[in-house]
């Protein structure tokens, strides 16, 4: 999940500049995504998530077992693995943007909390794109138990990283 967990925090770090929606509004008078979703942030997050996954792939080649546990691989190697890593990173950002779109439609301002959804939107996006990239790999890696663990620990990790980002001055609110 590392390639899915890292893009959004790094998008916040590298963000700023031109918004992806170009400042445009929809017929409801609300922004499509808002100023928080920028090209610089998107590509910065995508690159960081993908590089982390590629590094993870290299480490797994050298250290396939840690503390007696067999580490999962990303697909069958080579291009297949690179596509899966990219799908996780891209899907993570897509899931976050998709939910931002709906938060704007609900009249929620940038940074307004939407409990549970805010903590899992990127995970669901990453899973969707990983499944589309390789349904077999996804089904093999994401068993019911693994999905349950991810759904439980992700909100906790999300909260911790957001608080850190808030104290670093990268985020305007600690949630």
N, C-alpha and C positions, 0 to 999 in steps of 0.2 A: 504493500500500500504506500510505500515511501514516495513513488512517483506521483501518487494522487494527493498525498498529504502536503507536499512541499510547494506546489505551484501557487496556491492562494496566498500564503504568507509572503512568498517572494514577489508576487504581483503587487502586494502592498508596499514592499520595500522599494521596488523599482518603478512603482506607479507614478502617475502625474502626467501632465501633457495632454494631448488631444484625446477626448473621450471617444470610445468606439461608436457611440450613437451620434457623434457629430453635433451634439447639443439639440438634436431634433426631438419633437414631442409627437405624441400620438393624438388621435381625435379626442381623447379624454382630457387633453391639455397637459398631460404628465409626460415627463421624459421617458424615452424608451428604456434606457438603463440607468442613466445618471452619470455624474462626473467621476464616480468611483471606479468605473470600468474604462480603463484607458488602453491604448495600443501598446504603450511602453510597458505597462504592468502586465498585460496579457502575454506579450512575447517574452518578457523577463521571467515570468512565472513558468511559462511553457519550457523555456530553455533550461531553467534550474531543475524542474521536475524531470525532464527527459535526461539531463546529465546525471542526476542522482540515480535514476534507474539504470543508466548505462554503467555507472560506477558500481552499482549494486550487482549487476550482471557479472562484471569482471571479478568482484570479490567472491561471488558464489562459485565461480570457476576455480578459484584458488582455495577457498574454504567452504566446501559444500555442507559440512557438518559443524555446528557450533553447539557446545555443551550437550552433545549427544543427539541433537535434533537436526534432521535433514532439512536444509533450507529449500524453499520452493524456487523454481526457476521461472523465467519468463519465456514460455513457449519452448520451441525446439532449437533456439539459438539463431544467430545471424540476423537476417532481415526480419524474420518472424518475431524474434524477441524485441527488436528495436521498434517494430510496429506496435507491439503490446505495451511497451513502456510509453511510447508517444500517446497511445490511446488512453492510458490511465491519466497522464498529465493533461492532455487536451480535454478529456471528459470531465476532469475535476474542475477546470476553469469554465467549461461549458455549463456544468450543473450549477455553479455559482451564478453565472450570468443569467441563466434561464430563470432562476429563482428571483434574481434582482428584477427581471422583467415583470414577474408576477407581483412582487412587492410594490413596484411602482403602480401597477394596475389596482392594487388594494389601497392605494393612497399612503403607503408607508414611505417615509423619507429615508434618505441614505443613512445607514447606520442604525435605523430603528430595529429593535430586536423582533425576531419571529422564532420563538423557542422551538427547539427540535429541528425545524426546517433549516434554520441557519447552520446548524451543526452537522447536518447530513446531506445537504443538497449536492455538495461536491463529491461525496462518496457515491451517491446514486448516479451522478453523471459519469464518474470514472468507471463504475461497474457497467453502465450501459454501453459505453464505447469499448471497453475491454471485451464485453460479450459479443458486440458486433465484429470486433477484430478477430476473435477466436472463441466461438461458443464452447468448443471442447475444452480448451485450456481453462476458460472461466469456470466451467462446471467441475473440472478436476480440482482446481485450487480453492474455489469458494464454496466449501461445503456448508451445511446448515450451521455447524458449530463455529466455523470461521466467520461466517456472516454475523452470527449472534455476538461474538466477541467484538468484532469491528463496530457493530451498532452500539455496543455498550461503552467501549473505550474511546471512540471518536469524540463524543460530546465532551468528555473530560479533557482530552488532548486539545480540542478546539478552544475550550475555555482557558487553559493554561497558556497556549500560544497567543491568544488574543490579549490576555493580561500582560504578557511580556511585550507584545507589540505596542500596547498602550503606554507602558512605562518607557519604551524606547522612543516614543513620539511618532511611531509609524501609523498607529490607529488613533482615531479621535474618541473612541469609546472602548471600554474593556470587555465587550461581549462579542 
